[in-house]
Amino acid sequence: MLKEEVRKMERMQKREGVDMTYLKNVILKLLETGEVEALLPVIGMLLQFSPEEIQKCHQAYHSSTEVPPSPSNDAPGSTSRSLFSRFSFS
């Protein structure tokens, strides 16, 4: 229990030095391209995710890919893999 708290505090300290512009660009790239497998480890490192948090993110991503694509992505020839299509901005 104590080790877990120490690790949590260490991660919080490391988060303080994160370049927010770089983090913003990585998140935008993730949302625009859907390259979760490549970019999730980068985000996890920048935000100091615990192994459990990384696992939760992978599980959430894999369960969300089982959902049928939205009608906007069903157009013939559509190759967009953007994660933005999963959000409604209305």
C-alpha positions in Angstrom: 0.0 0.0 0.0 2.8 2.4 0.9 4.7 1.6 -2.3 1.6 2.3 -4.3 1.3 5.8 -2.7 5.0 6.5 -3.3 4.7 5.6 -7.0 1.6 7.7 -7.3 3.4 10.7 -5.8 6.4 10.1 -8.1 4.1 10.1 -11.1 2.5 13.3 -10.0 5.9 15.0 -9.7 7.0 13.9 -13.2 3.7 15.2 -14.7 4.6 18.7 -13.6 7.4 19.0 -16.1 5.3 18.0 -19.2 5.5 20.2 -22.2 1.9 21.1 -22.7 2.3 22.0 -26.3 3.8 18.7 -27.1 1.0 16.9 -25.2 -1.6 18.9 -27.1 0.0 18.0 -30.4 0.1 14.3 -29.5 -3.5 14.3 -28.5 -4.6 16.1 -31.6 -2.6 13.6 -33.7 -4.4 10.7 -31.9 -7.8 12.2 -32.5 -7.1 13.0 -36.1 -5.5 9.8 -37.1 -6.8 7.2 -34.7 -3.3 5.8 -34.2 -4.1 4.6 -30.7 -1.6 1.8 -30.6 1.3 4.1 -31.5 0.3 7.2 -29.5 -1.3 5.8 -26.3 2.2 4.8 -24.9 3.4 8.4 -25.6 0.4 9.9 -23.8 0.8 7.4 -21.0 4.5 8.3 -20.6 3.8 12.1 -20.6 1.0 11.8 -18.1 2.7 9.1 -16.1 -0.1 6.6 -16.4 0.1 3.6 -14.0 0.2 0.2 -15.7 -3.4 -0.2 -14.6 -4.4 3.0 -16.3 -2.7 2.0 -19.5 -4.5 -1.3 -19.4 -7.9 0.5 -18.8 -7.2 2.7 -21.9 -6.4 -0.3 -24.1 -9.5 -2.1 -22.9 -11.7 1.0 -23.5 -10.2 1.4 -27.0 -10.6 -2.2 -28.0 -14.2 -2.3 -26.7 -15.0 0.9 -28.6 -13.7 -0.5 -31.9 -16.3 -3.2 -31.6 -19.0 -0.5 -32.1 -20.2 -0.2 -35.7 -18.8 2.9 -37.5 -21.0 6.0 -37.6 -23.0 6.7 -40.8 -20.6 9.6 -41.7 -17.8 7.1 -42.1 -19.8 4.6 -44.1 -19.4 6.6 -47.3 -17.8 4.6 -50.1 -14.1 5.3 -50.4 -14.0 6.9 -46.9 -10.6 6.1 -45.4 -10.8 8.5 -42.4 -9.8 6.9 -39.1 -10.3 10.0 -37.1 -11.5 9.5 -33.5 -13.4 12.8 -33.9 -16.1 10.8 -35.7 -17.0 9.3 -32.3 -17.9 12.7 -30.8 -20.9 14.8 -31.4 -20.2 18.6 -31.4 -23.7 19.8 -31.8 
